[in-house]
Each structure stands twice: as structure tokens, then as C-alpha cells.
Amino acid sequence: MILIKNALIYTMEKDEIIKNGDILIENGKIIKIEKDIQVDSAKVIDAGGKLVLPGFIDAHCHLGMWEDGIGFEGADGNEATNPITPHLRAIDAINPMDRTFEEAREAGVTLVATGPGSANVIGGMFTAIKTYGNRIDDMIVKDPLAMKCAFGENPKNVYNDKKTSPSTRMAIAAELRNAIFTAKEYLSKKEAAGEDISKMPDFDMKKEALIPVLKKEIPLKAHAHRADDILTAIRIAKEFDLNLTLEHCTEGHLIVDHLVKEGYPAIVGPSLSDRSKFELKNLTFDTPGILSKAGMKIAIMTDAPVIPLQYLPIAAALSVKSGMDENEALKAITINPAEILGLEETVGSIKVGKDADIVIWHEHPFKLEAKPSVVIINGEIVYENK
């Protein structure tokens, strides 16, 4: 049992801030949030003069899939041999002993969505994990979380170099449509067969992997930087009645009126990087603030290792510098990503019943010099900066 005393608590629940509040933690959960909680036999942390926030969430990264400080040997995020690989699972490639996990949690990042890269039109299944542990099976919060798909330059470049399809945006869309069409047909045959095994279609692992997408149990997680690619992702999602999240959304500010009308959430970034390819020519930290002020639900990502994961709060702070409301930027790395990922019942805010993923800060995390003093994940103190 842990008791945090005398804290300035940013609950991230309806802009609620509690002064001189206490938080009681037991069995990995938040069980009480009040003033002047008295309890015997608890480890007491005096947070007087400090800020307490929920652990930060990165809704799009590749943590553990491109290991730190090495090349091919630790690069396990892109199976760039076939443009359609929905059957690949991130959990089979993540190395939780990579030091980037420690760097992430020491910066207050307690949960991430991590998964395949964007070499393929369909890259495979993302997973949601906590950033503490040494066995991935024990760190999973939700798996599968989403199905990664990609538009634009990355799959074009990969398969153009191989002199095979898709080397155009037309072919990317066609490959995706074909995969969804054939998976729908496969599902229809399975449903029609019922209990009659003799009528079942031959097992197809790729089509099986797409069934949760067709049933809207998980969304397409669509890598799209350029405005036309973003709208193509939306077109295909609407065509097949699929759930969708817009990943990167680099030119979203150029089509904000369309995006507001369509209503899909955006996970924006990585903005703390150079314009390394043509489709990033309009990259700017203005984007999150513009989309947020227009009423869109926004999360901010690092796309780690593109931006090291420990700089997630700095990416949010730079969005504030470019015009985003400070509280909305905090939401973009706490409750908003939790809601976009469908995990808001357990993480993303400080609320009774939720996981005790809590970070105590000496000062506001958007300050460059800010460091956590205590990081708690699942009710366990995993880092103390004494």
C-alpha cells in the first residue's frame, strides 16, 4: 500500500486539479483520492510542493522493435518482403530489456502503443504495453490493439526498390482494398459454414488477422503524412465501415475542416525531427494546436526511435510554444491517447479504480529541466530520483 500525501494533483478528469490532495494505492490500483487520508501500514510519500500527474502515454511508437545502438541485428519492425503482412504481431519482436524502456519510464512515460513500421501497406498488429517489466507477456495491456497500415512514400520506396507492386499510391490503395475484400469474403464463408467443418474455408492466417478489423474490434492505425493520403485512408475506412485512427497527420492542419467533419482522432508527430522526405515539407509544431482548437481529439507521439521516447513531454511543450493550449497538450499525452486507444477505463487519468500509473514531478513537466521524482507503474515504485 502506498499513500501519496499533500500533492497538487492534475487528475486529467474534466480539468480537475486538487490542491493538497492524497492518493491511496493498493494492489496496483488507485483506491482513494481525498484530502488528509489516514491509514496504517502504508508507505508514505510526501509530495508537498510537487505536482502529481498520471503516467504519460505515447499512442504511436516502436519501442523495443528497433533496439538502441545497433543496426540490422536489432531492427525487427519491418518485414519488408511482402506488402501485406497483417498476421505479424509486435509482441513477438519487442525486447523489453532494451535500455530505451528504462529511459522512457524515467521520463514519466508509463504506457505505449508500439508496433510495426510503415514499410508495408499492412504491417501487422500493434500492442499496448506498460514500460516496466522483463517479459513482454506480463507487460501487455491490450493485444492486439490496432492493425497498422501505411500510405505514401514509405511503401512506395520500399517496393519500388524491389521493382514490384506497390510503387504508386494507386497500388497502395488497391493492395489494401484487396486484402480487406478477400478477408470479408473469408469471414462470410466462415459465418455461413457455422458448425459444419466441411464447409469451412481453408485456414488463412492473414485473413484471420484482419477479422478483428472487419468486426470493428480494433481500428486501422493509418500512417499518413500528406493531405491526400490522409483522405485516402478515410475514404477506404468509410468504404468498408472500419474504425480508424490517423497516425502522423502531418498535413492535417491544411485540411482541418474536412477532418473535423469526418470525426476521426489524430495521433500527431513526430514533429521534433527534420523534414527528411518530400511528404514532410509542411511539418510544423502548429498542427496539434490547430487540430485541437478545431475540436479534434488529438494525441502527440514520438514515433520512437525517431524521437527518443523520453522527449514526449518536450514534444508536447513545443506544441504549446506553437500555440496549443497547455492543458490540451497535457491531455494529448494522458487521457486523450488513452481514449483513442480504447484504454480509458484503466489508464490516462488519476481516478479511483484505475491503474496506479502515477508520476510525481518537482516542477511542471513542460519545463526543459523538469524530472520526475517518483514514477509508479501498476502500484509499484519503479523509479526514484533522490
C-alpha positions in Angstrom: 0.0 0.0 0.0 1.3 3.5 -1.0 0.0 6.8 0.3 0.9 10.0 -1.6 0.3 13.0 0.6 -0.1 16.8 0.1 0.1 16.7 -3.7 -1.0 19.2 -6.3 -3.0 16.6 -8.3 -3.6 17.0 -12.0 -6.2 14.3 -12.4 -6.8 14.9 -16.1 -10.5 14.3 -15.3 -12.6 17.2 -16.6 -9.7 19.7 -15.9 -9.9 18.8 -12.2 -6.9 20.0 -10.1 -6.8 19.0 -6.4 -4.7 21.0 -4.1 -3.1 19.3 -1.1 -4.7 16.0 -2.0 -3.8 12.5 -1.1 -3.8 9.3 -3.2 -4.1 5.8 -1.7 -2.8 2.9 -3.8 -3.4 -0.8 -3.1 -2.9 -3.9 -5.3 -1.9 -1.8 -8.3 -5.0 0.4 -8.3 -6.0 3.8 -7.1 -8.5 3.2 -4.2 -9.0 6.6 -2.7 -8.4 10.3 -3.7 -9.2 12.6 -0.8 -7.6 15.2 1.5 -5.9 14.1 4.7 -6.2 10.3 4.2 -5.1 8.4 7.3 -4.1 4.8 7.1 -1.8 2.5 8.9 1.0 0.4 7.4 1.3 2.3 4.1 4.5 3.6 2.5 4.0 7.3 2.7 5.4 9.7 0.0 5.2 13.3 0.9 4.5 15.2 -2.3 4.3 18.6 -0.7 5.1 21.3 -3.2 5.1 18.8 -6.1 2.9 18.0 -9.0 1.3 14.6 -9.4 0.1 13.5 -12.9 -1.0 10.3 -14.5 1.8 8.5 -16.3 2.3 9.7 -19.9 1.1 7.7 -22.8 2.7 7.6 -26.3 0.0 6.4 -28.7 2.4 5.6 -31.5 6.0 4.4 -31.2 8.2 1.4 -32.0 9.6 0.8 -28.5 11.6 -2.4 -28.3 11.3 -3.1 -32.0 14.4 -1.1 -33.1 16.9 -1.7 -30.4 19.1 1.0 -29.2 22.6 1.5 -30.6 22.7 -1.4 -33.1 21.6 -1.9 -36.7 20.1 -4.8 -38.5 20.5 -7.2 -35.6 18.1 -5.2 -33.5 15.8 -4.0 -36.3 12.6 -6.1 -36.1 9.9 -3.6 -37.0 9.5 -4.1 -40.8 9.2 -7.4 -42.6 9.8 -5.7 -46.0 9.3 -8.8 -48.1 5.6 -8.7 -48.8 3.4 -5.6 -48.7 0.5 -7.4 -46.9 1.5 -8.8 -43.5 -1.4 -8.4 -41.1 -0.6 -11.7 -39.3 2.6 -10.2 -37.8 2.4 -9.4 -34.0 4.5 -6.8 -32.4 4.7 -8.8 -29.1 6.9 -11.4 -31.0 9.6 -8.7 -31.7 9.7 -6.5 -28.7 12.8 -6.7 -26.5 11.7 -5.3 -23.1 15.3 -5.4 -21.9 16.4 -2.7 -24.3 17.6 0.4 -22.3 15.0 2.6 -24.0 12.4 1.2 -21.7 14.2 2.5 -18.7 14.7 5.9 -20.3 11.0 6.1 -21.1 9.8 5.3 -17.6 12.4 7.6 -16.0 10.8 10.4 -18.1 7.3 9.6 -16.8 6.1 7.5 -19.8 4.3 4.5 -18.3 2.4 3.1 -21.3 2.9 3.0 -25.0 1.3 1.7 -28.2 4.1 0.0 -30.1 4.2 -2.0 -33.3 5.4 -2.5 -36.8 6.8 0.3 -39.1 5.4 1.6 -42.3 7.3 -0.4 -45.0 4.3 -2.4 -45.8 0.7 -1.5 -46.8 -0.4 -3.6 -43.9 2.4 -4.1 -41.4 0.8 -6.1 -38.6 -0.6 -5.7 -35.1 0.2 -3.0 -32.6 0.1 -3.7 -28.9 -0.3 -1.6 -25.8 2.2 -2.3 -23.0 3.5 -0.8 -19.8 7.1 0.3 -19.8 8.2 -1.7 -16.8 9.0 -5.5 -16.9 11.4 -8.0 -18.4 8.8 -10.3 -20.0 6.5 -8.9 -22.6 3.7 -11.2 -21.7 3.5 -9.6 -18.3 3.5 -6.0 -19.7 0.6 -6.3 -22.1 -2.4 -4.1 -21.5 -4.2 -4.9 -24.8 -3.2 -7.1 -27.7 -4.0 -6.8 -30.5 -4.5 -3.1 -30.1 -4.7 -2.0 -33.8 -3.8 -3.0 -37.3 -1.0 -0.9 -38.8 -1.4 0.2 -42.4 0.6 2.8 -44.4 0.1 5.2 -47.2 2.6 7.4 -49.1 6.3 7.4 -49.6 7.4 4.6 -47.3 5.7 1.6 -49.0 6.3 3.3 -52.4 10.0 3.5 -51.8 10.4 0.0 -50.3 8.6 -1.8 -53.2 9.8 0.5 -56.0 13.3 -0.5 -55.0 12.2 -4.2 -55.3 10.6 -3.4 -58.7 7.3 -4.8 -57.6 3.9 -3.5 -56.5 3.0 -1.2 -54.9 5.2 1.6 -56.3 2.3 4.1 -56.7 -0.3 5.5 -54.4 -2.9 3.8 -56.6 -1.4 0.4 -55.9 -1.1 1.0 -52.2 -4.9 1.7 -52.0 -5.6 -1.3 -54.3 -3.5 -3.6 -52.2 -5.3 -2.5 -49.0 -8.7 -2.8 -50.6 -7.9 -6.3 -52.0 -6.8 -7.5 -48.6 -9.9 -6.2 -46.9 -12.2 -7.6 -49.7 -10.7 -11.1 -49.5 -10.8 -11.1 -45.7 -14.5 -10.1 -45.8 -15.2 -13.0 -48.2 -13.3 -15.4 -46.0 -15.3 -14.2 -42.9 -18.6 -14.6 -44.8 -17.7 -18.2 -45.7 -16.8 -18.9 -42.1 -20.0 -17.5 -40.8 -22.1 -19.3 -43.5 -20.4 -22.6 -42.6 -21.4 -22.4 -38.9 -20.6 -25.6 -37.2 -20.1 -27.5 -40.5 -16.4 -28.0 -40.7 -16.7 -29.4 -44.2 -17.9 -26.0 -45.5 -15.2 -24.0 -43.7 -12.7 -22.2 -46.0 -9.1 -23.3 -45.8 -7.3 -21.6 -42.9 -5.6 -18.3 -43.9 -3.6 -16.7 -41.2 -3.5 -13.3 -42.9 -7.3 -13.2 -43.3 -7.8 -14.4 -39.8 -5.7 -11.5 -38.5 -8.0 -9.0 -40.3 -11.2 -10.3 -38.8 -11.0 -8.1 -35.7 -10.6 -5.1 -38.0 -13.7 -6.1 -40.0 -15.7 -6.6 -36.8 -14.5 -3.1 -35.6 -12.9 -4.7 -32.5 -9.7 -2.9 -33.4 -9.0 0.1 -35.7 -6.8 0.5 -38.7 -3.8 2.6 -37.5 -3.2 4.5 -40.7 0.3 6.0 -41.3 -0.4 9.1 -43.5 1.5 12.3 -43.7 0.3 14.1 -46.8 -3.2 15.5 -47.0 -4.3 13.3 -50.0 -3.0 10.2 -48.2 -5.0 11.1 -45.0 -8.1 11.5 -47.1 -7.5 8.2 -48.9 -7.2 6.4 -45.5 -10.6 8.0 -44.6 -12.1 7.0 -47.9 -11.2 3.4 -47.5 -12.3 3.2 -43.8 -15.7 4.6 -44.8 -16.0 2.3 -47.8 -15.6 -0.8 -45.6 -17.1 0.7 -42.4 -14.0 0.3 -40.3 -12.7 2.1 -37.3 -9.7 4.4 -38.0 -7.0 6.5 -36.3 -5.0 9.0 -38.3 -1.3 8.5 -37.5 1.2 11.3 -38.1 -1.4 13.6 -39.8 1.4 15.9 -40.8 -0.7 18.0 -43.2 -3.8 17.8 -41.1 -3.8 21.5 -40.5 -4.2 22.1 -44.2 -7.5 20.1 -44.3 -8.7 20.7 -40.8 -12.3 21.5 -41.9 -12.5 18.1 -43.6 -11.0 16.2 -40.7 -13.4 17.8 -38.2 -16.4 16.8 -40.4 -15.1 13.2 -40.6 -14.6 12.9 -36.9 -11.6 10.5 -36.7 -9.0 11.1 -34.0 -5.4 12.0 -34.9 -2.1 11.0 -33.3 0.2 13.7 -34.4 4.0 13.7 -34.9 6.9 13.1 -34.8 7.3 16.9 -35.1 10.7 17.1 -33.3 12.6 15.9 -36.4 13.8 17.2 -39.7 11.9 17.2 -43.0 13.6 14.1 -44.2 11.4 13.4 -47.2 9.1 15.3 -49.5 5.8 14.4 -47.8 7.1 16.1 -44.6 7.6 19.5 -46.3 4.7 21.0 -44.2 5.9 19.5 -40.9 5.2 22.0 -38.1 4.5 22.0 -34.4 1.5 24.2 -35.2 -0.5 21.1 -36.3 -1.6 19.7 -32.9 -2.8 23.1 -31.7 -4.7 23.9 -34.9 -6.5 20.5 -34.8 -7.2 20.7 -31.1 -8.7 24.2 -31.3 -10.9 23.0 -34.1 -12.4 20.4 -31.8 -10.5 17.2 -32.8 -9.3 14.7 -30.3 -5.5 14.8 -30.5 -2.7 12.8 -29.1 1.0 13.6 -29.5 3.5 10.9 -30.4 7.3 10.5 -30.6 7.3 7.7 -33.2 10.3 6.5 -31.2 13.1 5.9 -32.1 12.5 8.8 -34.5 12.2 11.0 -31.4 13.6 9.2 -28.3 10.6 8.3 -26.1 11.9 10.3 -23.1 11.2 13.5 -25.1 7.5 13.0 -25.3 6.8 15.8 -22.8 9.2 18.1 -24.7 7.2 17.4 -27.9 4.0 18.4 -26.1 5.7 21.5 -24.6 6.9 22.6 -28.1 3.3 22.3 -29.3 2.3 24.7 -26.5 5.1 27.1 -27.7 3.5 26.9 -31.2 0.0 27.9 -29.9 -1.6 24.8 -28.3 -3.4 25.3 -25.0 -1.2 23.9 -22.2 -3.9 21.8 -20.6 -4.9 20.3 -24.0 -1.2 19.4 -24.6 -1.2 17.6 -21.2 -4.4 15.8 -22.3 -2.6 14.9 -25.6 -0.1 12.7 -23.7 -2.5 11.4 -21.0 -6.3 11.0 -21.2 -6.6 11.6 -25.0 -4.3 8.8 -26.1 -6.0 6.5 -23.5 -9.3 7.3 -25.1 -8.0 7.0 -28.7 -6.5 3.6 -27.9 -9.7 2.5 -26.1 -7.9 2.2 -22.7 -9.6 5.0 -20.8 -11.2 2.7 -18.3 -7.8 1.7 -16.8 -5.2 4.4 -17.7 -4.9 8.1 -18.7 -6.1 9.9 -15.6 -5.9 9.8 -11.8 -9.3 8.2 -10.8 -10.4 5.7 -8.3 -10.4 2.2 -9.8 -7.8 3.0 -12.5 -4.3 1.5 -12.7 -1.9 3.3 -10.3 0.4 4.7 -13.1 1.4 7.9 -11.4 4.3 10.3 -11.7 5.4 12.9 -9.1 7.2 15.9 -10.6 9.4 18.6 -8.9 8.0 21.1 -11.4 5.8 21.3 -14.4 6.9 18.5 -16.9 6.8 21.0 -19.8 9.8 22.8 -18.3 13.0 21.7 -20.0 14.8 21.0 -16.7 11.8 19.0 -15.2 12.5 15.5 -13.9 10.2 13.0 -12.2 11.0 12.4 -8.5 8.9 9.2 -8.4 7.4 7.0 -11.1 4.8 4.4 -10.1 3.5 1.7 -12.6 0.8 -0.7 -11.6 1.2 0.5 -8.0 4.9 -0.3 -7.8 7.6 2.3 -7.4 9.8 1.8 -10.5 12.0 4.9 -10.3 13.0 7.4 -7.6 15.1 10.4 -8.3 16.6 11.2 -4.9 
